[in-house]
């Protein structure tokens, strides 16, 4: 995939940031560990989805891991919510993993499922729908099974507006030592 996507991160757990840069990989979480309490929920009408399929969907969703990324690097809400108040980073990357599924989120509410809709992609379909209130994230999800990490190529690291100059210098020097081709910039150089 050639599109550059962005992972917004706080640097509170610096070890995780270093792991991303050093190993070119992103952690993929279980859907239950994400911040939206509606994650993985779906609609069905009584009689249109039998218990066996509901149980199978629960099992399928539980077997998936996902990584949440954004199409944009300059969303003020994303910087505030996910980078510790603009003190973290947005990591620009390309997905290099060949054993994953990449899907943009649809912000049209929860998925509606019936017996005849069920197939091997239904769990991913459910996890690709969110309420419209989240649309500012412009989210893209990477889905994997049976492992914890997604392979990526790091292209750039953008540091937050509130990151100190000392921390910026440290991040820049660290990234340059690991891979001098990764561009490191401050957000204030391109944000309005």
N, C-alpha and C positions, 0 to 999 in steps of 0.2 A: 504494500500500500504506500503510495507516494505522498499522500496528504499529510501535512504536518498537523498534529494534534497536540494538546497541551494538558499536562498534569499539574494542577495547582497543589502546592505542598507547603506546609509549615516546616520549619527547620527545628522544631522542638525535639523531634527524634532524629538527630543528625545522622545517626547510623543508617537509617532508611534512605536518606538522600544520597549518602555515599554509596550505598549498595546499588541504587539506580544508575549512578554515574559510572561506577567501577565495573559493574557486571552487565550493563545494558539490558536491564529487565525491570518490569513493574510487578509488584505484588497484586494478585487477583484475590479479592475477598469473596466470602459467601454472601449471598444477598441479604441474609438476616443481620449481617454486621454493618450494613450501610445506614446512612443517617435519616432516611425517609421511612417512617413507620408504615407507610402504605406499600412499600416495596414488596413485590411478589404477589400482591392481591389482584383479584380479578372478579368480574361479575359473571354470574350464571343464574338462570331462572330455575326455579324448582321443577324438577322433571326433565330438564334439558341437559343435565350433566350428572351421570351416575357416580356413586361413591367410589367405585373402582378407578375411574378416570381421575377423580379428585385426588385419591391416594397416589396414583401414578404421577400426577402433576407435582405433588408435594415431594415425592422422591426425585423426580427429574430436576426440579428447581434446586433441591438440596445437593445434587451432584454437580451443579454448575458453579464456576467461580467467574467473577467478572471484575474488570477494571474500568473505572469511569474516567473519561477524558472529555475535553472541550474543544470545539472548533475555534474558539477565540482566546486571545491572550490578553485582552484589554478590558475585561468586564470588571467594573469596580466591586460589584457584589461578590463575585468569585474571589477576587483578591481579599476582600474583607472576611468572607466566611471560611476560606480554606487555607489561607497563608498567614494566619495569626495576625490579622490586621495589617497587611501589606509588608510584613517583616520576613516573609518566606519567598518562595520562587514559583514560577511557572516554567515547567520543563517542556520545551518543544521537541517532539519526537516523531519518528515514523515507525509504524508497526512492521517488524520484519518476521514475526512468527508466522509460519505457514500452517500451523495446526490450531487455528482459532477462527472465530467468526466475529466480524466487526459489523455493528449495527447502530445506526443513528436512532436516538430516542424519538418516539412519537409522543407529542404533548397533547393528546386528545382524550385524556382520562384513562381509566383502567380498561384493560382488554376484556371483551365479552366472549366467553367460551361456551360451546355446546358440544355434545357428544361427537357430532360429525366433524367438528373442527379439530379434534385431537389428532396429532401426529408427532413425529420425533422432534419437531421444531416448536411445539406449543409452549414449552417452558421458556424458551428464549423469546418467543413472541410476547409472553406475559411480562417478562423482565425488560422488554423494550418499550413499554408504555409507562408514562408518568402523567401526573396531574399537570394541568396547564400552568399552575403557579411556579413550576420549576423551569419553564421554558427559557429563562434568561441564561441557563447553564449551557445551552446549545450542546448537549451531551451526546457523545458517541461511546458505546460500550464495546469492550472486547471480551468475548466469552471463551472460556476454556474448560476442559474436564480433566480430572485425574492428575492435576499438578497445581502449583501455587504461583507460578510466574509466567509472564508474557515477555517474549523477546522483542526488543526495540532497538532503534538506532537513535541516540541522542543527537539532536541538531543544535539546540540552543538552550541556554538557561537565562531566564529573565528574572532579575531580582526586584523585590517589592519597593515601593516608594519610601517606606519607613525603615528599610534595612540600613543599618549604620554603615558608614564608609569603611570601618574596620572589618565588619562582617562581609561586605561586598568584596573587599580585597582578598579576604580569606577564601571565599567561594570561588572567585575568579582564579586565584593561584592554584587552588585544589583542582578545579576543572581543567585548567591548562596543563597541569602535570599528568593528569589521567589521559586527556585527549585534547591536544591543542587545536583540533579542528572544530570543537564545540564553541560556538559564539556565546559570550557572556555579556549581557547588557543590563543597564538599569531601566526599570519601567518608565521612569520620568522622562527618558529621552524620546519616547514615542507616544505617551498617553496625553490626552487633552487635559 
